[in-house]
């Protein structure tokens, strides 16, 4: 999560950069799911994970970052000091660690990383594991009222899953992602996500479109006597209604774009009911209005890209990259085509004007399934310009992405050398305003924000 006042531009070199670079070389793999290395390092540092305030642990395929953003906004609106750990970052690593409401200071981060590096004593450990330990170390030393902990990948063997007794656990929507690590079926993937459940700790579940995902979550919760909390949300013309055993609220649309954010907000509110902290209904409303989560269906109105557009054009950015993300964006495209913004009234602009043609600037990592993402969006796409993700060797080439667009039925497609060139080409090809969506990867979203912050 990023401070509103923090410019999202490429940072100058910092003290933490060389330490982060060294930590990337401690293990031959980027991902190697295990808890043994994390537990060994935590023990060497006198178990900081046992010295935390109440923890909310959130897993899921889609929406977990947004859920954490809602939680943070509501808790801070109630006056609480909140630690937050999320991943990946968009522009700067510091975005991953928030201490009592502020992004971690670079000198503080560098010192923590160096302390972890020394305690690790050269043993193999992945980058995510050692940096997660650094976050726990930071959280154990700075007073706060609550920790919001987002899993990195999966849940059962994720480096964050070392807190024995969180206050509440939550699972957002489960979909297909990281199949090479989590499994090919939703039963397998759901089982990995359910690995964060702890005996007798309340569980908050998002609605699951697939029965298999919900089935395995409930089976795991029941097996360890983790009570599943009952709650619901109902979309209404002017907002939504939330109901649980403790609250019944009529609320405005969330301050994050997209009707799908109603569900993520509902998960967050349901989690609040199981924290030993007071968060009244007014704080819930204020949090809904002030929430920030860049790169997730975000309207861009500042920076060179947006400011170079002709009058009447809109520019949007989203980092989603799997089947669920494609479906969510397709639903948003339907709402846009009807002249319904569903943008949560953010301070980035309403987007509620006439229905505009949808144009995509698209790039994706080669580890993802491009057809699952692009297929749902294709029927609503008037034109697409493909780009390779800057600085990512694992990116599909622009030409490969053009072939995907062709197979998905997008007739007007072409390759571009950069996002700037893609946007210029799309603008040059139209005489009337349009809506441009940059999409396909969080890494692409981060690159755009870095260059246009």
PyMOL commands that set and color helices and strands:
alter all, ss='L'
color gray80, all
select helices_A, chain A and resi 15-23+36-44+48-50+64-77+93-96+106-120+127-141+179-182+186-196+211-223+261-272+281-290+304-307+323-337+370-378+398-407+419-428+442-452
alter helices_A, ss='H'
color red, helices_A
select strands_A, chain A and resi 54-59+82-85+97-99+102-103+146-150+168-171+202-205+231-236+239-244+248-251+298-299+314-317+357-362+381-386+413-415+434-439
alter strands_A, ss='S'
color yellow, strands_A
deselect
rebuild
show_as cartoon
